[in-house]
Amino acid sequence: MEQIRDTKYSGPLLYMDTANHDMTKLHDGAIRYFSGGYRAAEKEAQQREVQFLETGGSVATKVISLLEYIGFRKNICLDRT
């Protein structure tokens, strides 16, 4: 929650179905997406008639799946460590 609290950001905020619910209430433009590989999330996505994204079990894989879904054709990943 601390990453977005007191920011002036007003654009879309994409978050996974497993995100902290209180965090998602802090931002008006929050957009939920559903994780493939989790039965409950896949069922919820089907009921809402929205696509779920493959997750692969890591944050990096989720981000790459999300970028592909949005339509990015080139993705550059940097590691700060």
N, C-alpha and C positions, 0 to 999 in steps of 0.2 A: 504494500500500500504506500510505503514511503516514496517509491519511485515516481508516483503520479500526484501525490498530495501536494497542494499549493502550487501546482504548475499552471501555466496559462494555456496549455495545450488544449485545443478544442476540436481537433480532427478525429478521424476514426481510431479506435483502439481495438485491435484484434486480440481476442483472448480465447484460450482453450476452455473446454467445458470443465476442466479440473481446476481452474483458477479460483482463488479466494473470492468468494461471493461479495464480501464487504469491499474489496478492492474494485470490483466491477461497478458497484453503486456510486463510486466517487467520480465517475466519468460519464457524461451524458451521451457521448458518441460510441459507447462500447458495443462491439460486434462480436458475438459468440460464434465459435466454430467447434465442430464436434470431431473427436478423435476416433479414427478407425482402429480396430483392434480391441476395443472395449465394448462389450455387448450392450451395456446400458446406453452408452453414447451413440452407438450405431442405431439402436432401437429408437432413441429420441430423435435422431436426425431423420429417420424414415418417417416417424409420425409427423414431424414438422415439414416434411418434404424438402429437406435441404441436404446438400452433399456433405459427407464427412471426409476428412483428410486422413491419409495414411500417416501413421506416426513413427513407426520404426523403433520406438522406445527411447529416443533421445530428443533433447530440445533442438539440436541442429537438424535432425531429420524432419521434425515438425516444421521448422522454419523453411526449409527447402521445399517441402510439400506445399506450404502456404504460398510461397513465392511462385511456384509453378501454377497453382490454382488461380492466382491473381493474373497470371499471364506473362510474368517475367521470363525472358528467354535466356538471359545471362545473369548468373549469380556469382558474386565474388565473396568468399568467406574469409574473414581475418580472425586470427586468434591473438588475443592480447597477452597471453601468458609468456 
